[in-house]
Amino acid sequence: MNRIRKFTVIAVALLVLAIPLTALAQAVTYTAGFQLQNLTGTTANVVISYYNQDGTTAATVNDTINANSSKTYFPLSAVANGFNGSVVVSSDQQVAAIVNVLGNNGQRGAAYGGFNAGATTSNLPLIMKNNFGIDTWFNVQNAGSSAATVNVSYKPGTCTESQSIAPNAAKTFTQSSNTCLPSGFVGAATVTSAQPIVVTVMQVDSRSLLAYNGFTTASTNPVMPLVTSRFFNSGTGIQIQNTGGTNTDVTLTYTPSAGFPGSTCTETRTVVAGASSTFSFPDLPAGCGASFVGAARVTGNTANMPLVAIVNQITRGTATAAAYNAVNPANATNRVSLPLIMDRNFGIFTGFSVANVGTQPTNVSCTFTGTSYTASATNVQPGAALTDVQLNRIASGYVGSATCTATGGDAKIAGIVNELTSGAPTTTDALLVYDAFNY
């Protein structure tokens, strides 16, 4: 048998509980499920371990996942209602995971990817306390073998806090109840520990839920595979954090996807050391065109500081919103996994953007499980992306996964996937987003 591999699924996704957020008119009840994708041609034997916040084991499940297939765990029948904890998945084959988080019986939702390793530092580019009714909270999971003292530092300002976390367990840091942070706070945070940790952040207001993962690495030139502006009322805001010690002027270059509207354009802002700045919000610069769908990448960084970034996607006039992590090009490969793809599955469909994060043009080809449908693009330029929407293109009720491969040039790609509910009322948060997995 192959060596057992582990990755962690952070606690914030796998909980069924009510968490009172004081900035909201009412508490939010969260529930979640996750999807595991077997990335190999051999059946995967997996062990799914659920942990309470005190580190005790809540349940253990043994299962198999067929070669090049995926499996959904929803509802979480292995644990009781009210479970508040974390998950560790062990497998004898390479697997990937995404987690869908639902609030208030599906009236809002968010998604994020599982982790295959932790680190002693995690950077969080966007943290808020009652910012026009928006708050954040995040869970930190101890991915190490010993108890961890976890320290959090918020910027701007001097606020700090800490908690002790048992191995495999996770604990919650809630900004709305943090008396050190002022109301209206918008900034960044850095989480550190002597043990490896993983972090997921939730953004929540009275209607919407967004999630992103903390960053364990940084880059001088991160890439954002999907950016929109004024396209069917959609738009994006990009939050870039300077994790270095010197202020730097950052330039973003926006490149439209083939077949979609927009013009190549740039935007430059100063990002203070340790803090973050907002780009492309509420709209892209006028030179990007009347509407825009494409990708973005950092092409200027005057002090060559290490940067991390997240992208918030919104649809104006509705509750629909989601977030994803920008990509460190150093982590890109010639292949990405998309564990959950849908076409009219109870009204839910997916669309994705796969960006060329290399320095040379490349070809991108995507295949899907259980169907002959494919998506491809040739001569994708550096900074550009293949964008494909699966609605009405596969089969009604389709649920599967996809793999995209780059050939030619230096063949380095990264991607994100949107999950959208068609026909949802404007009061429902109909969008979830997760990052594709490079492997």
C-alpha positions in Angstrom: 0.0 0.0 0.0 1.2 3.5 -0.8 2.3 5.8 2.1 -0.7 7.4 3.8 -1.2 11.0 2.9 -3.0 13.5 5.1 -4.6 16.8 4.6 -6.8 18.9 6.9 -10.2 20.3 6.4 -10.5 23.2 8.6 -13.2 23.4 11.3 -15.1 26.4 10.1 -16.7 24.3 7.3 -17.6 21.3 9.3 -19.9 22.6 11.9 -23.6 22.6 12.6 -24.2 25.3 15.2 -25.5 28.8 15.9 -22.9 31.5 16.3 -24.1 34.9 17.5 -22.5 37.7 15.6 -23.3 40.9 17.4 -23.3 43.1 14.2 -26.1 41.1 12.7 -29.8 41.4 13.4 -30.0 37.6 14.1 -27.6 34.7 14.7 -26.5 32.6 11.8 -26.9 28.8 11.8 -24.1 27.1 9.8 -24.0 23.7 8.3 -21.6 22.1 5.7 -20.6 19.3 3.5 -17.4 18.4 1.6 -16.4 16.7 -1.6 -13.4 14.5 -2.0 -11.8 13.9 -5.4 -9.4 11.0 -6.1 -6.7 12.4 -8.4 -5.3 9.0 -9.3 -6.1 5.9 -11.4 -6.3 3.7 -8.3 -9.1 3.3 -5.8 -8.4 5.5 -2.7 -8.8 4.1 0.8 -9.6 7.1 3.0 -10.1 7.6 6.8 -12.1 10.6 7.8 -11.6 11.7 11.4 -13.8 14.3 13.1 -12.5 16.3 16.0 -14.2 18.4 18.6 -12.8 21.8 19.5 -11.2 20.3 22.7 -9.3 17.8 20.6 -11.3 14.7 21.4 -12.4 12.5 18.5 -16.1 12.8 17.6 -16.2 10.1 14.9 -14.0 8.1 12.5 -15.2 7.0 9.0 -13.5 4.5 6.6 -14.4 4.8 3.0 -13.2 4.3 -0.6 -13.3 6.6 -3.6 -13.1 5.1 -7.1 -10.2 6.0 -9.4 -10.5 9.5 -11.0 -13.8 10.0 -9.2 -15.3 12.1 -6.4 -17.6 11.5 -3.5 -19.9 14.0 -1.5 -20.3 13.9 2.3 -23.5 15.8 3.0 -25.2 15.7 5.3 -22.5 14.9 7.9 -24.2 11.7 9.2 -21.1 10.6 11.1 -21.6 13.3 13.7 -24.5 14.6 15.7 -26.4 17.8 15.1 -24.5 20.6 16.9 -21.1 19.3 15.9 -18.5 22.1 16.1 -15.1 20.8 15.0 -12.6 19.9 12.4 -11.7 17.1 10.1 -8.5 15.3 9.0 -8.7 13.0 5.9 -6.0 10.4 5.4 -5.6 8.6 2.1 -3.4 6.1 0.4 -3.9 8.0 -2.9 -3.6 11.7 -3.8 -6.9 13.4 -3.1 -8.3 16.9 -3.0 -11.2 18.4 -1.1 -13.6 21.3 -1.3 -16.0 22.4 1.4 -19.4 24.1 1.0 -20.7 26.1 4.0 -24.4 27.0 4.2 -26.0 29.6 6.4 -29.6 29.7 7.6 -30.8 26.7 5.6 -29.1 27.6 2.4 -30.1 31.3 2.3 -26.3 32.1 2.1 -23.3 30.0 1.2 -19.5 30.0 0.8 -16.8 27.5 -0.3 -13.1 26.8 0.3 -10.5 24.2 -0.4 -9.0 21.7 2.1 -5.3 21.9 3.0 -2.6 19.4 2.4 -0.2 20.9 4.9 0.0 23.6 7.6 2.6 26.4 8.3 3.7 28.3 11.4 2.5 31.6 9.8 -0.8 32.4 8.1 -1.6 35.8 6.6 -5.2 37.1 6.3 -5.5 40.0 3.9 -9.1 41.1 4.8 -10.4 41.3 8.4 -13.4 43.4 9.4 -15.5 44.5 12.4 -18.9 46.1 11.6 -17.7 47.5 8.3 -21.0 48.7 7.0 -22.6 45.7 8.7 -19.9 43.2 7.6 -17.9 41.1 10.1 -15.3 38.4 9.8 -14.6 35.4 12.0 -12.0 32.7 11.4 -11.1 29.3 12.6 -7.5 28.2 13.3 -6.8 24.4 13.1 -3.7 22.9 14.7 -2.1 20.7 12.0 0.8 19.7 14.3 1.4 16.9 16.8 1.5 19.0 20.0 -0.7 21.6 21.6 -0.3 25.0 20.0 -0.4 28.5 21.3 -1.8 30.5 18.5 -1.2 34.3 18.4 -3.0 36.8 16.2 -1.8 40.3 15.3 -4.2 42.8 13.6 -3.0 45.7 11.3 -3.4 48.6 11.3 -3.2 49.1 15.1 -1.7 47.1 17.9 -4.5 44.6 18.8 -3.5 41.0 19.5 -5.1 37.9 20.9 -4.2 34.2 21.5 -5.7 30.8 22.2 -4.3 27.3 23.0 -5.4 24.6 20.5 -5.1 20.8 20.8 -3.6 18.7 17.9 -6.1 18.3 15.0 -8.6 20.6 16.7 -9.7 24.1 15.8 -10.9 27.2 17.6 -12.8 30.3 16.6 -11.7 34.0 16.6 -14.6 36.3 16.3 -13.9 39.9 15.4 -17.4 41.2 16.3 -16.8 40.4 20.0 -13.1 41.6 20.1 -13.2 44.7 22.3 -9.7 45.8 21.2 -10.8 46.3 17.5 -12.8 49.5 16.8 -16.1 49.4 15.1 -15.6 49.9 11.4 -12.2 48.2 11.4 -11.0 47.1 8.0 -7.5 45.6 7.9 -5.4 42.5 7.9 -4.1 39.9 10.4 -1.2 37.6 10.8 -1.6 34.3 12.7 1.5 32.6 14.1 2.3 29.4 16.1 5.2 27.1 16.9 3.1 24.3 15.5 1.9 24.2 11.9 -1.6 25.7 11.5 -4.3 26.3 8.8 -6.8 29.1 8.8 -10.1 29.8 7.0 -11.8 33.2 7.2 -15.6 33.8 6.9 -17.0 37.2 5.9 -20.7 37.6 6.9 -23.3 40.3 6.8 -27.1 40.2 7.0 -27.5 38.5 3.7 -24.2 37.0 2.4 -21.4 34.6 3.4 -17.9 34.5 1.9 -14.9 32.4 2.7 -11.1 32.4 2.0 -8.1 30.5 3.2 -5.2 32.0 5.1 -2.0 32.3 3.1 1.1 30.3 4.1 3.3 31.5 1.3 3.6 34.9 -0.5 4.7 36.1 -3.9 5.9 39.3 -5.5 3.4 38.8 -8.4 0.2 37.0 -7.4 -2.4 36.1 -10.0 -6.2 36.4 -9.8 -7.8 33.9 -12.4 -11.2 35.7 -12.5 -12.0 39.4 -12.3 -15.3 41.0 -13.5 -16.6 44.6 -13.7 -20.0 45.8 -14.8 -20.8 42.4 -16.3 -24.5 41.6 -15.7 -24.1 43.7 -12.5 -21.2 41.6 -11.2 -18.0 43.1 -9.9 -14.9 42.2 -7.9 -12.8 43.8 -5.2 -9.2 42.7 -4.7 -7.5 43.0 -1.3 -3.7 42.9 -1.5 -1.7 42.5 1.7 2.0 43.5 1.9 3.5 40.9 4.2 7.0 42.5 4.0 8.6 45.3 6.0 8.6 48.2 3.4 5.8 50.1 1.7 5.5 49.3 -2.0 3.6 50.5 -5.1 1.7 47.7 -6.6 0.5 47.6 -10.3 -2.2 45.2 -11.4 -2.7 44.3 -15.1 -6.2 43.2 -16.1 -6.5 41.0 -19.2 -9.9 40.0 -20.7 -10.7 36.3 -21.4 -11.2 35.3 -25.1 -14.8 35.7 -26.1 -15.7 38.0 -23.2 -15.8 41.8 -23.0 -13.0 44.2 -21.8 -9.7 45.7 -22.7 -6.2 45.2 -21.2 -5.6 47.9 -18.5 -3.7 48.6 -15.3 -4.2 50.0 -11.8 -1.6 51.1 -9.3 -1.9 51.7 -5.5 0.5 51.9 -2.5 0.3 49.0 -0.1 1.8 49.8 3.3 4.0 47.3 5.1 2.0 44.7 7.0 -1.3 46.2 5.9 -3.6 45.8 2.8 -5.1 48.0 0.1 -8.2 47.5 -2.1 -8.1 47.3 -5.9 -10.8 47.2 -8.6 -13.6 48.2 -6.3 -16.3 49.3 -6.9 -15.3 49.1 -10.6 -12.2 48.6 -12.7 -10.5 51.7 -14.2 -12.3 53.3 -17.2 -9.6 51.9 -19.6 -10.8 48.4 -18.9 -13.9 48.9 -21.0 -17.7 49.3 -20.3 -17.7 45.8 -18.9 -15.0 43.2 -18.3 -14.5 39.5 -17.7 -10.9 38.2 -17.4 -7.9 37.7 -15.1 -5.5 40.0 -13.3 -1.9 39.7 -12.2 0.6 41.9 -10.3 3.0 43.3 -12.9 4.6 46.0 -10.8 5.9 45.9 -7.2 8.4 48.7 -6.7 10.0 47.3 -3.4 9.6 43.7 -4.4 7.7 42.9 -1.3 6.0 39.5 -0.6 2.2 39.9 -1.3 -0.9 37.9 -0.7 -4.4 38.7 -2.0 -8.1 37.7 -2.0 -10.8 38.5 -4.5 -14.4 39.2 -3.4 -17.1 38.7 -6.1 -20.4 40.5 -5.7 -23.6 41.0 -7.8 -25.0 44.4 -7.2 -28.5 44.7 -5.8 -28.5 41.1 -4.6 -27.2 39.0 -1.7 -24.9 37.0 -4.1 -21.3 37.2 -3.1 -18.2 34.9 -2.7 -14.4 35.1 -2.3 -11.3 33.2 -3.4 -7.6 33.2 -2.9 -5.2 34.7 -5.4 -2.5 32.4 -6.7 1.2 32.3 -6.0 2.7 31.5 -9.4 5.5 29.5 -7.8 2.9 27.0 -6.7 1.4 26.6 -10.2 1.7 23.4 -12.2 0.6 22.2 -15.7 -2.5 20.6 -14.2 -5.4 21.6 -11.9 -8.2 19.6 -10.3 -11.8 20.9 -10.0 -13.4 18.5 -7.5 -17.0 19.7 -7.9 -18.6 20.5 -11.3 -22.4 20.8 -11.8 -24.9 21.5 -14.5 -28.5 22.2 -13.3 -28.1 20.1 -10.2 -31.2 21.3 -8.3 -30.7 24.6 -10.1 -26.9 24.8 -9.4 -24.4 25.1 -12.1 -20.6 25.9 -12.2 -18.3 28.0 -14.3 -14.5 28.3 -14.0 -11.6 30.3 -15.1 -8.1 28.8 -15.6 -5.4 31.4 -16.0 -2.0 31.1 -17.6 0.3 32.1 -14.8 3.5 31.4 -16.8 5.6 33.6 -18.9 4.8 32.1 -22.3 1.6 31.3 -24.3 0.1 27.9 -23.5 -2.8 25.6 -24.6 -5.4 24.6 -22.0 -7.6 21.5 -22.2 -10.3 20.4 -19.6 -12.0 17.0 -19.4 -14.9 16.1 -17.2 -15.9 12.8 -15.4 -18.8 10.9 -16.8 -19.3 12.9 -20.0 -17.6 13.5 -23.3 -17.9 17.3 -22.9 -14.6 19.2 -23.0 -13.4 22.8 -22.8 -10.2 24.1 -24.3 -8.4 27.2 -25.6 -5.2 27.5 -27.6 -2.5 30.1 -27.4 -3.6 31.5 -24.0 -1.4 34.4 -23.3 0.4 35.0 -20.0 -2.1 36.6 -17.6 -5.1 35.6 -19.7 -7.5 32.8 -18.9 -9.8 30.1 -20.3 -13.3 30.9 -19.0 -16.0 28.2 -19.4 -19.6 28.1 -18.0 -21.2 24.6 -17.8 -24.8 25.6 -17.7 -26.8 23.7 -20.4 -23.6 22.2 -21.8 -23.3 18.8 -20.1 -26.6 17.3 -18.8 -29.4 18.3 -16.4 -28.5 17.0 -12.9 -24.8 16.5 -13.7 -22.5 16.3 -10.7 -18.9 15.4 -11.3 -15.3 16.7 -11.4 -12.9 18.1 -14.0 -9.2 18.2 -14.7 -7.5 20.9 -16.8 -4.0 20.4 -18.4 -1.7 23.0 -20.0 0.7 22.1 -22.8 3.3 24.2 -24.6 5.3 27.1 -23.3 6.2 26.8 -19.7 2.7 25.3 -19.0 1.8 26.9 -15.6 -1.9 27.3 -14.8 -4.2 28.0 -11.8 -8.0 28.3 -11.6 -11.1 29.0 -9.6 -14.6 27.6 -9.8 -17.9 29.4 -9.3 -21.0 27.5 -8.1 -24.2 29.5 -8.9 -27.9 28.8 -8.3 -30.0 30.0 -11.3 -33.3 31.7 -10.6 -32.5 32.3 -6.9 -34.3 35.3 -5.3 -32.2 38.4 -4.8 -32.3 37.8 -1.1 -30.5 34.5 -1.4 -26.7 34.3 -1.5 -26.5 32.2 -4.7 -22.8 32.1 -5.3 -20.0 29.9 -3.9 -16.4 29.9 -5.1 -13.4 27.6 -4.5 -9.8 27.5 -5.7 -8.8 24.7 -8.1 -6.0 22.4 -6.9 -2.6 22.3 -8.5 -1.0 18.8 -8.5 
